[in-house]
Amino acid sequence: MRRVTILGATGSIGQNTVDLIRREPAAYDVVALTGGANIARLAEDARALGADLAVTAYDDRLEDLRAALAGSGIAVAAGTQAVIEAARRPADWIMSAIVGSAGLAPGLAALEQGTTLALANKESLVCAGALLLETAQRHGARILPVDSEHSAVFQALAGEDLAAVERIVITASGGAFRDWPVERLAGATVAEASSHPNWDMGQRITIDSASMFNKAMEVIETREFFGVKPEQIEVLVHPESLVHALVGFNDGALMAHVGAPDMRHAIGYALHWPERRALPVPRLDLAAVGALTFRAPDEVRYPALRLARAVMETGGLAGAVFNAAKERSLDGFIAGRLGFLEMAAVVERVLDRFLTQGHHVTAAMTLDNVSETDHVARMWADEAMAERAG
């Protein structure tokens, strides 16, 4: 029986992970589940999976969680430090599905016990890829990618020599606005940006898909995870969302991972690795699909991709700056403080300020330095939003 923990159990990735584990309850001993404000969902899943521990990241929701799990025998805790402690509990496999930079410290704590970390928290690699990978190596831990694109690349590389890889192509649906005229984007609303044409995801990642900030993050993640050069990474808009990534080799061949847009593909692959087991996902009828289409992304429409290239060129802690400014600008858009196109402008303003003011983008890659950079970048993003508001 495998001991498993799900960090971020109440989010979209977490819920898909819960679904797979609930289908084989005898195969897993659930050590801990962590979540946010959705106490009812967290408690229901903790009971259903027989978890030893349930943790909410919010200190002020501890009593609610305790009441929801009264009589279950399941231990409860609350707060960011409690989430980190949950990640330190011995487990064979830990899903890192916390959204945002908040997932970095728990992910590092999990790796320090030398376990397998299924990484859906792309922000960890964007903000501190070198730190995450070094921690895994030092403790004999393994990181398995769970983003659909990076899982696809990982699978295409199975048994291959990375030195033979010429390019990695990750695909993007183009999000809610892929067919909108560029001039219409400035007036896009939160509701319009929150509807994805293919994937069923949370609001924040759906909006990030519409702005292509999610794909920009994944470009940086590809660089960090696979160690390829930035110029070897390409993005293609693929409206059908059936080809998740392609790997091009030095003999001219392209290997593609093709499957329905269902995150249980990537989660299940990581959960069962190194085996490949049956999964409850749709099977494609390619004759019914008929055609697959691709086009180059327009960086006027999607400036986030250009900014990702600048981040990779800068290196160091630039990824932490990029992510923090992106998260705050997204907060601003959701709150009505920024227009859709203004998010990229705020992120670029913060990146430029870090570079021109010589802030410690080149400082050592430590958790403290990443956290400090994240804090300053968020503060500067708030200042940039205030300036734009007049």
C-alpha positions as CSV (number, residue, x, y, z in Angstrom):
1,M,0.0,0.0,0.0
2,R,1.5,3.4,-1.1
3,R,1.4,6.3,1.3
4,V,0.3,9.4,-0.5
5,T,-0.3,13.1,0.4
6,I,-2.2,15.7,-1.7
7,L,-1.1,19.3,-1.2
8,G,-3.8,21.5,-2.6
9,A,-6.5,18.8,-2.6
10,T,-9.5,21.1,-3.1
11,G,-8.3,22.7,-6.3
12,S,-8.8,21.4,-9.9
13,I,-5.6,19.2,-10.0
14,G,-6.2,18.1,-6.4
15,Q,-9.7,17.0,-7.2
16,N,-8.7,15.0,-10.2
17,T,-6.0,13.3,-8.0
18,V,-8.7,12.5,-5.4
19,D,-10.9,11.0,-8.1
20,L,-8.1,8.6,-9.2
21,I,-7.3,7.5,-5.6
22,R,-10.9,7.1,-4.7
23,R,-11.2,4.5,-7.5
24,E,-8.6,2.3,-5.8
25,P,-9.0,2.9,-2.1
26,A,-7.3,-0.4,-1.1
27,A,-4.1,0.7,-2.9
28,Y,-3.4,3.9,-1.0
29,D,-2.9,5.0,2.6
30,V,-3.7,8.7,2.5
31,V,-1.3,10.5,4.9
32,A,-2.5,14.1,4.5
33,L,-4.8,16.4,2.5
34,T,-4.3,20.1,2.5
35,G,-6.6,22.8,1.1
36,G,-7.7,26.3,1.3
37,A,-11.1,27.9,2.2
38,N,-13.3,25.1,0.8
39,I,-13.6,23.4,4.2
40,A,-16.6,21.2,3.2
41,R,-14.8,19.7,0.3
42,L,-11.6,19.2,2.3
43,A,-13.5,17.4,5.1
44,E,-15.6,15.3,2.7
45,D,-12.5,14.1,0.8
46,A,-10.5,13.5,4.1
47,R,-13.4,11.3,5.3
48,A,-13.8,9.5,2.0
49,L,-10.1,8.7,1.7
50,G,-9.5,8.0,5.4
51,A,-6.8,10.6,5.6
52,D,-4.7,10.7,8.8
53,L,-4.5,14.5,8.7
54,A,-6.5,17.4,7.1
55,V,-5.0,20.9,6.9
56,T,-6.5,24.2,5.8
57,A,-4.0,27.0,4.9
58,Y,-6.2,29.5,6.6
59,D,-5.6,29.9,10.4
60,D,-9.0,31.3,11.0
61,R,-10.8,28.2,9.5
62,L,-9.3,25.8,12.0
63,E,-12.5,25.5,14.1
64,D,-14.6,25.1,11.0
65,L,-12.4,22.2,9.8
66,R,-12.4,20.7,13.3
67,A,-16.2,20.8,13.4
68,A,-16.5,19.3,9.9
69,L,-14.3,16.3,10.9
70,A,-15.7,15.8,14.5
71,G,-15.9,12.2,15.4
72,S,-13.8,11.0,12.3
73,G,-10.6,10.5,14.2
74,I,-8.8,12.6,11.5
75,A,-6.3,15.1,12.9
76,V,-6.7,18.7,11.9
77,A,-4.4,21.7,11.6
78,A,-4.3,25.1,10.0
79,G,-1.9,27.7,8.7
80,T,1.0,27.9,6.2
81,Q,3.4,26.2,8.6
82,A,1.0,23.4,9.1
83,V,0.9,22.8,5.4
84,I,4.7,22.6,5.3
85,E,4.6,20.1,8.3
86,A,2.0,18.0,6.4
87,A,4.5,17.9,3.4
88,R,7.2,16.6,5.8
89,R,5.1,13.6,6.9
90,P,6.6,10.4,5.5
91,A,4.9,9.5,2.2
92,D,5.9,7.6,-0.9
93,W,4.2,10.0,-3.3
94,I,3.2,13.6,-2.8
95,M,1.1,15.7,-5.2
96,S,2.1,19.4,-5.2
97,A,-1.0,21.1,-6.5
98,I,-1.0,24.3,-4.4
99,V,-1.6,27.2,-6.7
100,G,1.0,30.0,-6.9
101,S,4.3,30.6,-5.1
102,A,2.7,29.3,-1.9
103,G,3.5,25.9,-3.2
104,L,7.3,26.3,-3.1
105,A,8.1,25.8,0.6
106,P,5.8,22.7,1.0
107,G,7.4,21.3,-2.2
108,L,10.9,21.8,-0.8
109,A,9.8,20.2,2.5
110,A,8.5,17.2,0.6
111,L,11.7,16.7,-1.3
112,E,13.8,16.9,1.8
113,Q,12.4,13.5,2.9
114,G,13.6,12.0,-0.4
115,T,10.2,11.1,-1.7
116,T,8.6,11.3,-5.2
117,L,7.0,14.8,-5.8
118,A,4.4,15.0,-8.5
119,L,4.7,18.6,-9.5
120,A,1.7,20.5,-10.7
121,N,2.8,23.7,-9.1
122,K,4.7,25.2,-12.0
123,E,5.4,28.4,-10.0
124,S,8.0,26.4,-8.0
125,L,10.1,25.8,-11.1
126,V,9.6,29.3,-12.4
127,C,10.5,31.0,-9.2
128,A,13.2,28.6,-7.9
129,G,13.9,25.9,-10.4
130,A,17.6,25.5,-9.5
131,L,16.8,25.3,-5.8
132,L,14.1,22.7,-6.3
133,L,16.2,20.5,-8.5
134,E,19.2,20.8,-6.3
135,T,17.1,19.9,-3.2
136,A,15.8,16.8,-5.0
137,Q,19.3,15.7,-6.0
138,R,20.7,16.3,-2.6
139,H,18.0,14.2,-0.9
140,G,17.7,11.5,-3.5
141,A,14.1,12.6,-4.3
142,R,12.4,12.5,-7.7
143,I,10.3,15.1,-9.4
144,L,7.7,14.0,-11.9
145,P,5.9,16.6,-14.1
146,V,2.2,16.9,-13.9
147,D,1.5,19.8,-16.2
148,S,0.0,18.2,-19.3
149,E,2.7,19.6,-21.6
150,H,5.6,18.6,-19.4
151,S,4.2,15.2,-18.7
152,A,3.9,14.8,-22.5
153,V,7.5,15.8,-23.0
154,F,8.6,13.5,-20.2
155,Q,6.8,10.6,-21.8
156,A,8.2,11.4,-25.3
157,L,11.7,11.4,-23.9
158,A,11.4,8.0,-22.2
159,G,14.3,5.9,-23.3
160,E,15.8,8.8,-25.4
161,D,19.1,10.6,-25.2
162,L,18.4,14.3,-24.3
163,A,21.5,15.2,-26.3
164,A,19.6,14.1,-29.5
165,V,16.8,16.6,-28.8
166,E,16.7,19.6,-31.2
167,R,13.6,21.2,-29.9
168,I,10.6,20.9,-27.6
169,V,7.2,22.2,-28.8
170,I,4.5,22.9,-26.2
171,T,1.0,23.6,-27.4
172,A,-1.5,26.2,-26.2
173,S,-5.2,26.3,-26.9
174,G,-5.1,30.0,-27.2
175,G,-7.6,30.4,-24.4
176,A,-10.9,32.2,-24.5
177,F,-9.8,35.0,-26.8
178,R,-7.8,33.1,-29.4
179,D,-10.2,34.2,-32.2
180,W,-10.9,37.7,-31.0
181,P,-9.7,40.7,-32.9
182,V,-6.7,42.2,-31.0
183,E,-8.4,45.6,-30.7
184,R,-11.3,44.0,-28.7
185,L,-9.0,42.5,-26.0
186,A,-8.6,45.7,-24.1
187,G,-12.3,45.5,-23.1
188,A,-12.4,41.8,-22.2
189,T,-14.2,41.1,-18.9
190,V,-13.3,38.7,-16.1
191,A,-16.3,36.6,-16.9
192,E,-15.3,36.3,-20.6
193,A,-11.7,35.4,-19.6
194,S,-12.9,32.8,-17.1
195,S,-14.4,30.5,-19.8
196,H,-12.0,28.0,-21.3
197,P,-12.9,26.5,-24.7
198,N,-11.4,23.0,-23.9
199,W,-10.2,22.5,-20.4
200,D,-12.1,22.5,-17.1
201,M,-9.8,24.4,-14.8
202,G,-9.9,26.9,-11.9
203,Q,-10.6,30.6,-12.6
204,R,-7.0,31.9,-12.2
205,I,-5.4,29.4,-14.5
206,T,-8.2,29.9,-17.0
207,I,-7.6,33.6,-17.2
208,D,-3.8,32.9,-17.4
209,S,-4.6,30.7,-20.4
210,A,-6.5,33.5,-22.1
211,S,-3.6,35.9,-21.5
212,M,-1.0,33.2,-22.3
213,F,0.7,33.9,-19.0
214,N,0.1,30.2,-18.2
215,K,2.0,29.2,-21.3
216,A,4.7,31.7,-20.6
217,M,5.2,30.1,-17.2
218,E,5.3,26.7,-18.9
219,V,8.0,27.9,-21.3
220,I,10.2,28.8,-18.3
221,E,9.2,25.5,-16.6
222,T,10.4,23.6,-19.7
223,R,13.8,25.3,-19.6
224,E,14.2,24.5,-15.9
225,F,12.9,20.9,-15.9
226,F,14.5,19.6,-19.0
227,G,17.6,21.8,-19.0
228,V,17.3,22.7,-22.7
229,K,18.3,26.1,-24.1
230,P,15.6,28.7,-24.4
231,E,16.0,28.8,-28.2
232,Q,15.1,25.1,-28.3
233,I,11.6,25.8,-26.8
234,E,8.7,26.6,-29.2
235,V,5.0,27.4,-28.6
236,L,2.3,26.5,-31.1
237,V,-1.4,27.5,-30.8
238,H,-3.4,24.3,-31.2
239,P,-7.1,25.0,-30.8
240,E,-8.1,21.3,-30.4
241,S,-5.9,20.8,-27.3
242,L,-5.3,17.1,-28.3
243,V,-1.5,17.3,-29.0
244,H,0.0,18.3,-25.7
245,A,3.6,18.6,-26.7
246,L,6.1,17.4,-29.4
247,V,9.8,16.6,-29.1
248,G,11.9,17.1,-32.2
249,F,15.1,15.0,-32.6
250,N,18.3,15.4,-34.6
251,D,17.1,13.0,-37.2
252,G,14.2,15.2,-38.0
253,A,11.6,13.1,-36.3
254,L,8.9,14.6,-34.1
255,M,7.3,12.6,-31.3
256,A,3.9,13.8,-30.1
257,H,1.8,13.0,-27.1
258,V,-1.9,13.0,-28.2
259,G,-4.8,12.6,-25.9
260,A,-8.1,14.1,-24.7
261,P,-7.9,17.3,-22.7
262,D,-8.2,15.5,-19.3
263,M,-5.7,16.2,-16.5
264,R,-6.1,12.7,-15.3
265,H,-3.8,11.6,-18.1
266,A,-0.8,13.4,-16.6
267,I,-1.8,12.9,-13.0
268,G,-2.3,9.1,-13.5
269,Y,1.0,8.8,-15.4
270,A,2.8,10.4,-12.4
271,L,0.8,8.4,-9.9
272,H,1.6,5.0,-11.5
273,W,5.1,5.7,-12.9
274,P,7.1,3.9,-13.9
275,E,4.2,1.7,-14.9
276,R,1.5,2.7,-17.3
277,R,-2.0,1.7,-16.1
278,A,-5.5,2.0,-17.4
279,L,-7.1,5.4,-16.7
280,P,-10.8,6.6,-16.8
281,V,-10.2,9.1,-19.5
282,P,-11.9,9.5,-22.9
283,R,-10.4,7.6,-25.9
284,L,-9.9,9.7,-29.0
285,D,-11.7,8.8,-32.3
286,L,-9.3,10.5,-34.7
287,A,-11.5,9.8,-37.6
288,A,-14.2,11.8,-35.8
289,V,-11.7,14.5,-34.9
290,G,-10.9,14.8,-38.6
291,A,-8.1,17.4,-38.5
292,L,-5.6,18.9,-36.2
293,T,-4.6,22.6,-36.7
294,F,-1.6,24.6,-35.5
295,R,-0.5,28.2,-35.9
296,A,2.3,30.4,-34.6
297,P,1.3,32.6,-31.5
298,D,1.0,36.3,-32.1
299,E,3.2,38.0,-29.5
300,V,1.3,41.3,-30.0
301,R,-1.8,39.4,-28.8
302,Y,0.3,37.4,-26.2
303,P,3.1,39.7,-24.9
304,A,3.6,37.2,-21.9
305,L,5.5,34.9,-24.3
306,R,8.0,37.7,-25.0
307,L,8.4,38.5,-21.3
308,A,9.1,34.8,-20.6
309,R,12.0,34.9,-23.1
310,A,13.4,38.0,-21.3
311,V,13.1,36.1,-18.0
312,M,15.1,33.2,-19.3
313,E,17.7,35.5,-20.7
314,T,18.1,37.3,-17.4
315,G,18.1,34.2,-15.3
316,G,18.7,34.2,-11.5
317,L,15.7,35.4,-9.6
318,A,13.9,36.9,-12.6
319,G,11.4,34.1,-12.6
320,A,10.4,34.9,-9.0
321,V,9.9,38.5,-10.1
322,F,7.8,37.5,-13.1
323,N,5.6,35.1,-11.2
324,A,4.9,37.6,-8.3
325,A,4.1,40.4,-10.6
326,K,1.9,38.1,-12.7
327,E,0.0,36.9,-9.7
328,R,-0.6,40.5,-8.4
329,S,-1.7,41.8,-11.9
330,L,-4.1,38.9,-12.1
331,D,-5.5,39.9,-8.7
332,G,-5.9,43.4,-10.1
333,F,-7.7,42.2,-13.2
334,I,-10.1,40.0,-11.2
335,A,-10.7,43.0,-8.8
336,G,-11.4,45.3,-11.7
337,R,-8.3,47.5,-11.1
338,L,-6.7,46.5,-14.4
339,G,-7.8,45.9,-18.0
340,F,-7.0,42.6,-19.6
341,L,-4.0,43.9,-21.6
342,E,-2.7,46.0,-18.7
343,M,-1.6,42.8,-16.9
344,A,1.3,42.3,-19.2
345,A,2.2,46.0,-18.9
346,V,2.4,45.8,-15.1
347,V,4.6,42.7,-15.2
348,E,6.9,44.3,-17.7
349,R,7.1,47.4,-15.6
350,V,8.1,45.4,-12.5
351,L,10.7,43.4,-14.5
352,D,12.3,46.5,-15.9
353,R,12.4,48.2,-12.5
354,F,14.2,45.2,-11.0
355,L,16.8,45.3,-13.7
356,T,17.3,49.0,-13.8
357,Q,17.5,49.4,-10.0
358,G,19.9,46.5,-9.6
359,H,17.7,44.7,-7.2
360,H,19.1,41.2,-6.2
361,V,17.9,39.3,-9.3
362,T,21.4,37.8,-9.3
363,A,21.4,36.9,-5.6
364,A,21.9,33.3,-4.5
365,M,19.0,31.0,-5.1
366,T,17.8,30.4,-1.5
367,L,14.3,30.2,-0.2
368,D,14.8,33.4,1.8
369,N,16.0,35.3,-1.3
370,V,13.2,34.0,-3.4
371,S,10.7,35.0,-0.7
372,E,12.2,38.5,-0.4
373,T,12.1,39.0,-4.1
374,D,8.6,37.8,-4.3
375,H,7.6,40.3,-1.6
376,V,9.3,43.2,-3.3
377,A,7.9,42.3,-6.7
378,R,4.3,42.2,-5.3
379,M,4.8,45.6,-3.7
380,W,6.1,47.1,-6.9
381,A,3.3,45.5,-8.9
382,D,0.8,47.2,-6.5
383,E,2.6,50.5,-7.0
384,A,2.5,50.0,-10.8
385,M,-1.3,49.3,-10.7
386,A,-1.9,52.4,-8.5
387,E,0.1,54.5,-11.1
388,R,-2.1,53.2,-13.9
389,A,-5.2,54.0,-12.0
390,G,-4.0,57.6,-11.8
